[in-house]
Amino acid sequence: MVFFSKVGSVVVYALNNTMDWSYGLWVGLWASLGGVAGSFFLILYVKYGGRQSTIVFILVFEFLISIILIPYFGVSQVLVDYKNGIDVWKNAPVC
């Protein structure tokens, strides 16, 4: 699901000529290398550790951190905008 939303974002930015290709390729390279390395070490851990429940607990902990931090930073950014006099309830046209 995340993959399809990111591909959609890339298509929208590319069609609007606002895509920073060098930055996108740089981040994509490191994300791909991190994904391959993470998969490799995960396979090694499961092969030699024998327990998959540790991985599940780590993922649950990651989700809990995300549940706390995403709203915190979102609200703090909206409050900063509000204090700077930006109308946070104003909608801008898409096109």
Secondary structure, DSSP 4 states (H G I P E B T S, - for coil): -HHHHHHHHHHHHHHTT---HHHHHHHHHHHHHHHHHHHHHHHHHHHHH--SHHHHHHHHHHHHHHHHHHHHHHHHHHHHHHHTT--TTPPPP--
